[in-house]
């Protein structure tokens, strides 16, 4: 008689669960941070020195001091994403589209002063998106060493189901990170302003991994190893929270040149994870075995300091801006303060901290942009924008850096409403590989994101 232990898949569950508290996952929490603001991102995000709109809460709070009118804004986010994934010379098209997503709202209010200016602002804005999709399928001759213990009349033996099989995989991620920000900017002199932002960060990601392996050509027909199908589904819901403080200075060096600097102080991200794993194994004769396991993890990650420096050249109708962001990804680490030094968790996270230190590197991100106001008459003009950026990979072993280009425009609607729009386009390639699919897959990703911002001046 054939019997299959209830904890048949414990080794795979262990491997799956441990990947959540890994160096790569700690980096991924903030790797794709893009900020917010259709005007700013229409110029590639090169807004550290330019300023004077509510998105300065994120880029450089000193720029808020340049806001003249009370401003209320609301912003939407639209995604057109596609991943062409090639596995064993077969390409699968993976489109992901989202329209009309909420991206933020807020208000900026100038305060009456005897001299100079002071502006207070508050906003709730998405600064990072986790949206991604990848899937592929193909017949593989490659051995992935997948085997299972089977008990026959009291004797247990491992049988392999690991090559000459049809394999399919899908990875889907949704969610993002938002910040609720309280900020102010103040003129310190006729040419210098300063500002501070205090933000409450909250995030949520819903991640799902599916793997399917099938004996499509009836290679495994000998009892008791008459395998037919193996199904694996892993889900991970990650919730994050933390507090961040950002400060900045901006200076007008002369009539045409502006300079800005901003610092985001190191902070701690509190991470809560809920894991779920469902596995099912079926045989040709109808025998089945399944397992369901859930788990919870609660830990903290320390994020490093981020420094921004920017310069802008301005005239009546034209602005050219550039900024550099410095970030030492290797300074990211799991917080071990409240974990017993004798525990397995401490040893695991200490090892991951070593990986963070030695595998991840310091990078300098570059953002550039241009803005031109085309005046059609004394009371109407349209602002055209373009920009781009280069985002080096945090992984010191990776040769895949990301770049993006942006276009945007600003259109006044009457005397009190301004519509700003920005389209952010990026494309990149990467090779992905995991334990289940050792042959690996090549991903060619194209992502287009449209931000639309309505600002009401009063």
C-alpha positions in Angstrom: 0.0 0.0 0.0 1.2 3.5 -0.9 1.0 6.3 1.6 2.4 9.8 1.5 3.4 11.7 4.7 1.3 14.7 5.5 4.4 16.9 5.8 5.6 15.7 2.4 6.7 19.1 1.3 8.4 20.4 4.4 11.8 20.9 2.8 10.2 23.0 0.0 8.2 25.0 2.6 11.3 25.8 4.5 13.2 27.0 1.5 10.2 29.1 0.4 9.6 30.8 3.8 13.2 31.7 4.4 13.4 33.7 1.2 11.1 36.3 2.7 13.6 37.5 5.3 16.5 37.7 2.9 18.9 40.4 1.8 17.2 40.8 -1.6 13.8 41.2 0.0 15.1 43.9 2.3 16.4 45.8 -0.7 13.3 45.3 -2.7 11.2 47.1 -0.1 12.5 50.5 -1.4 14.4 49.6 -4.6 11.8 51.1 -7.0 11.0 54.3 -5.1 10.0 57.0 -7.7 8.5 59.8 -5.6 5.4 61.7 -6.8 4.2 64.8 -8.6 3.3 65.0 -12.3 5.2 68.2 -12.8 8.4 66.9 -11.1 8.3 63.5 -12.8 7.6 65.1 -16.2 11.1 66.5 -15.8 12.5 63.2 -14.8 12.3 63.9 -11.0 15.1 66.5 -11.3 13.3 68.8 -8.8 15.8 69.2 -5.9 16.8 72.7 -7.0 13.8 73.9 -9.0 11.0 73.6 -6.4 7.9 75.8 -5.8 5.1 73.1 -6.1 3.6 70.7 -3.5 5.7 67.7 -4.6 8.6 69.4 -2.9 7.4 67.7 0.3 9.2 64.7 -1.2 12.0 66.1 -3.3 13.2 69.1 -1.2 10.9 70.7 1.4 12.8 74.0 1.1 11.2 74.5 -2.3 7.8 74.9 -0.7 8.8 78.5 0.3 8.4 79.5 -3.3 4.7 78.7 -3.5 2.6 81.8 -3.8 -1.0 80.6 -3.9 -2.9 78.2 -1.7 -3.0 75.0 -3.6 -5.1 71.8 -3.3 -4.1 68.9 -5.6 -5.2 65.4 -6.5 -3.3 63.0 -8.6 -4.1 59.7 -10.4 -1.8 56.9 -11.6 -2.3 54.8 -14.7 -0.1 51.8 -15.6 0.5 50.0 -18.9 3.0 47.2 -18.2 4.2 44.3 -20.3 6.7 41.5 -19.7 7.8 39.3 -22.6 9.3 36.2 -20.8 11.3 33.7 -22.8 11.7 30.2 -21.4 13.2 27.3 -23.4 12.8 29.4 -26.6 9.1 30.0 -26.0 8.0 33.6 -25.3 5.0 34.5 -23.2 3.4 37.9 -23.3 2.4 39.2 -19.9 0.3 42.5 -20.0 -0.7 44.3 -16.8 -2.9 47.4 -17.0 -4.3 49.6 -14.3 -6.2 52.8 -14.9 -7.5 55.5 -12.6 -5.6 54.5 -9.5 -5.4 57.0 -6.7 -1.8 58.4 -6.4 -2.2 61.2 -3.9 -3.8 64.4 -2.7 -2.7 67.3 -0.5 -2.7 71.0 0.2 -0.1 73.8 0.5 -0.9 77.0 2.3 1.3 80.2 2.4 1.3 81.8 5.9 1.2 85.6 6.2 4.6 86.9 7.4 6.1 90.3 7.9 8.9 89.5 5.5 9.9 86.6 3.4 7.6 83.6 3.1 6.5 80.5 5.0 4.4 77.7 3.5 3.0 74.7 5.3 1.8 71.6 3.4 0.2 68.2 4.0 -0.2 65.4 1.6 -0.9 61.7 1.2 1.0 60.3 -1.7 2.2 57.0 -3.3 6.0 57.0 -3.7 6.6 53.4 -4.7 4.7 50.7 -6.8 5.2 47.0 -6.5 3.1 46.1 -9.7 4.7 43.3 -11.7 3.7 40.2 -13.7 5.8 37.3 -15.1 4.7 33.9 -16.4 6.1 31.2 -18.7 5.6 27.6 -19.7 7.6 24.9 -21.5 8.8 21.3 -21.7 12.1 20.9 -19.8 14.7 18.2 -20.0 16.6 19.9 -17.1 16.7 18.2 -13.7 15.4 20.3 -10.8 16.0 17.5 -8.3 12.3 17.6 -7.2 11.6 14.4 -5.3 9.0 13.1 -2.7 9.1 10.6 0.1 6.7 7.7 -0.4 5.9 5.0 2.2 5.2 1.5 0.8 4.2 -1.0 3.4 6.1 0.8 6.2 9.2 1.4 4.1 9.9 5.1 3.1 11.9 6.0 0.0 12.4 9.2 -2.0 11.3 9.1 -5.7 12.3 11.7 -8.2 9.9 13.7 -10.4 12.4 16.1 -11.8 13.1 16.0 -15.5 11.4 15.6 -18.9 8.3 17.4 -17.6 6.1 20.4 -18.5 6.8 23.3 -16.2 4.9 26.6 -15.8 5.5 29.5 -13.4 3.7 32.7 -12.7 4.7 35.6 -10.4 2.2 38.4 -9.7 2.8 41.4 -7.4 0.4 44.3 -6.5 0.5 47.2 -4.1 2.7 50.1 -3.2 4.0 52.4 -0.4 2.4 55.7 0.6 3.5 58.5 2.8 1.4 60.9 4.9 3.6 64.0 5.1 3.5 67.2 7.2 6.0 69.7 5.8 6.9 73.4 5.8 9.3 75.6 3.9 10.6 79.0 5.1 12.6 81.8 3.5 15.7 82.2 5.6 17.0 85.1 3.6 16.1 86.7 0.2 18.1 84.0 -1.6 18.1 81.0 0.8 15.1 78.8 2.0 14.9 75.7 4.2 12.4 73.1 4.9 11.5 69.9 6.8 9.2 67.1 6.0 8.0 64.4 8.5 6.4 61.4 6.9 4.5 58.4 8.1 5.2 55.6 5.7 2.7 52.7 5.2 2.9 50.0 2.5 1.3 46.8 1.4 2.3 44.3 -1.2 0.3 41.2 -2.2 2.7 38.7 -3.8 1.7 35.4 -5.4 3.9 32.6 -6.8 2.6 29.7 -8.7 4.5 26.7 -10.0 3.1 23.7 -12.0 4.9 20.5 -13.1 3.2 17.8 -15.2 4.3 14.5 -16.6 3.0 15.4 -20.0 4.7 12.5 -21.9 3.9 9.8 -19.3 7.6 9.4 -18.4 6.7 8.5 -14.8 4.3 5.5 -15.0 6.0 2.9 -12.7 4.2 2.4 -9.4 4.7 3.9 -6.8 6.4 6.8 -8.7 3.6 7.2 -11.2 3.6 11.0 -10.8 1.1 13.0 -12.8 1.1 16.6 -11.5 2.6 18.9 -8.8 1.0 22.2 -8.0 2.5 24.8 -5.7 1.0 28.2 -4.7 2.7 30.6 -2.4 1.2 33.9 -1.2 2.9 36.6 0.8 1.1 39.7 2.2 3.6 42.2 3.4 2.7 45.3 5.4 5.3 48.0 6.2 5.3 51.1 8.3 7.8 53.7 9.6 8.7 57.3 10.2 10.9 59.4 7.9 12.4 62.9 8.3 13.7 64.8 5.3 15.3 68.2 5.4 16.6 70.5 2.7 18.1 73.9 1.7 17.6 75.8 -1.6 19.6 78.8 -2.7 19.4 81.2 -5.7 23.0 81.9 -6.5 22.0 84.6 -9.0 19.1 85.4 -11.3 19.6 82.3 -13.4 21.2 79.6 -11.2 19.6 77.7 -8.3 21.1 75.1 -6.1 19.4 72.6 -3.8 20.4 69.9 -1.3 18.2 67.5 0.7 18.8 64.7 3.2 16.5 61.8 4.1 17.7 60.6 7.5 18.1 56.8 8.2 14.9 55.3 9.5 13.4 51.9 10.5 10.8 50.0 8.5 8.5 47.7 10.6 7.6 44.7 8.4 4.7 42.3 9.1 4.3 39.3 6.8 1.7 36.7 6.4 2.7 33.6 4.4 0.6 30.9 2.9 1.7 27.8 1.0 -0.6 25.3 -0.7 0.8 22.2 -2.4 -0.8 19.3 -4.1 0.7 16.1 -5.7 -1.4 13.7 -7.9 -0.7 10.3 -9.3 -1.8 8.4 -12.4 -4.0 6.1 -10.3 -5.9 9.0 -8.7 -3.9 9.1 -5.4 -3.5 12.6 -4.0 -1.6 14.4 -1.3 -1.8 18.0 -0.3 -0.4 20.3 2.4 -1.3 23.8 3.5 0.9 25.9 5.8 0.6 29.5 7.0 3.1 31.6 8.9 3.6 35.0 10.3 6.8 37.1 10.6 7.4 40.4 12.4 10.8 42.1 11.9 12.5 45.5 11.2 14.8 46.8 8.5 17.0 49.8 8.9 17.0 52.0 5.8 20.1 54.1 5.1 20.6 57.8 4.7 19.7 59.3 1.2 21.3 62.5 -0.1 20.1 64.6 -3.0 22.0 67.5 -4.7 20.6 69.5 -7.6 21.2 72.5 -9.8 18.9 74.4 -12.1 19.4 77.0 -14.8 16.3 79.2 -15.2 15.1 82.1 -17.5 11.7 83.6 -18.0 10.3 80.7 -20.1 12.9 77.9 -19.8 14.3 75.8 -16.9 17.0 73.1 -17.2 17.6 71.0 -14.1 19.7 68.1 -12.9 20.0 66.2 -9.6 22.0 63.4 -8.1 20.8 61.0 -5.4 23.4 59.1 -3.3 22.3 56.0 -1.5 24.4 53.3 0.1 22.4 50.1 -0.3 25.0 48.2 1.6 24.1 50.1 4.8 20.6 48.5 4.7 20.3 46.0 7.5 17.9 43.9 9.5 17.4 45.3 13.0 18.5 42.8 15.6 18.0 44.8 18.7 15.0 42.9 20.0 16.0 39.4 18.8 17.6 36.9 21.2 21.2 36.3 20.2 20.8 32.6 20.9 17.8 32.2 18.5 17.8 30.8 15.0 16.3 34.1 13.7 19.2 36.1 15.0 21.7 33.8 13.2 19.7 33.9 10.0 19.3 37.7 9.9 23.0 38.2 11.0 24.0 36.2 7.9 21.7 38.2 5.7 23.2 41.4 7.1 26.6 40.2 6.0 25.2 39.6 2.5 23.8 43.1 2.5 27.2 44.6 3.5 29.3 42.8 0.9 26.9 42.2 -2.0 25.1 45.6 -2.2 26.8 48.8 -3.1 26.7 52.6 -3.0 25.1 54.2 -6.0 24.5 57.6 -7.5 21.2 58.1 -9.3 21.0 60.7 -12.0 17.9 62.7 -13.0 17.7 65.5 -15.6 14.9 67.5 -17.0 13.8 70.5 -19.0 10.7 72.7 -18.9 9.6 75.3 -21.5 6.6 77.7 -21.3 5.1 78.4 -24.7 3.0 81.6 -24.4 0.2 81.9 -26.9 -1.0 85.3 -25.6 -0.8 87.4 -22.4 -3.1 85.1 -20.4 -2.5 81.6 -21.8 0.4 79.3 -22.2 1.3 75.6 -22.1 4.3 74.2 -20.4 6.2 71.4 -22.1 8.5 69.1 -20.1 10.9 66.2 -20.8 13.5 64.4 -18.8 15.0 61.1 -17.8 17.1 59.2 -15.3 19.6 56.5 -14.7 19.1 54.2 -11.7 22.1 51.9 -11.1 21.4 48.4 -9.7 21.9 48.1 -5.9 23.4 44.6 -6.5 27.1 44.8 -6.9 27.1 41.6 -9.0 24.4 42.9 -11.4 25.2 44.6 -14.7 21.5 45.6 -15.3 21.0 49.3 -14.5 17.6 50.8 -15.2 16.9 54.0 -17.1 13.7 55.9 -17.9 12.5 58.8 -20.0 9.6 61.2 -19.3 7.5 63.7 -21.1 5.0 66.0 -19.6 2.9 69.2 -20.0 1.1 71.7 -17.9 -2.1 73.3 -19.1 -4.0 76.1 -17.2 -7.8 75.7 -17.1 -9.2 79.1 -16.4 -7.6 81.1 -13.7 -7.7 78.7 -10.9 -7.0 75.1 -12.2 -3.8 73.7 -13.6 -3.7 70.2 -15.2 -0.2 68.6 -15.1 0.5 65.3 -16.8 3.6 63.1 -17.0 4.3 59.9 -18.9 7.2 57.8 -17.5 8.5 55.1 -19.8 11.2 52.5 -18.9 12.4 49.2 -20.3 14.9 46.7 -19.0 16.0 43.1 -19.4 16.8 40.6 -16.6 17.5 36.9 -16.2 15.5 35.1 -13.6 16.2 31.7 -12.2 14.9 29.7 -9.2 15.2 26.3 -7.7 12.1 25.0 -9.5 13.2 26.2 -13.0 17.0 25.8 -13.2 17.0 26.5 -17.0 16.1 30.1 -16.2 14.1 32.7 -18.1 14.8 36.0 -19.8 12.5 38.9 -19.1 12.1 41.9 -21.4 10.0 44.5 -19.5 8.3 47.6 -20.8 6.5 49.9 -18.3 4.6 53.1 -19.1 3.0 55.1 -16.2 0.8 58.1 -16.7 0.3 60.6 -13.9 -2.4 63.2 -14.1 -2.5 66.0 -11.5 -5.2 68.6 -11.0 -4.2 71.6 -8.9 -6.7 74.2 -7.6 -5.3 77.6 -6.7 -7.2 79.7 -4.3 
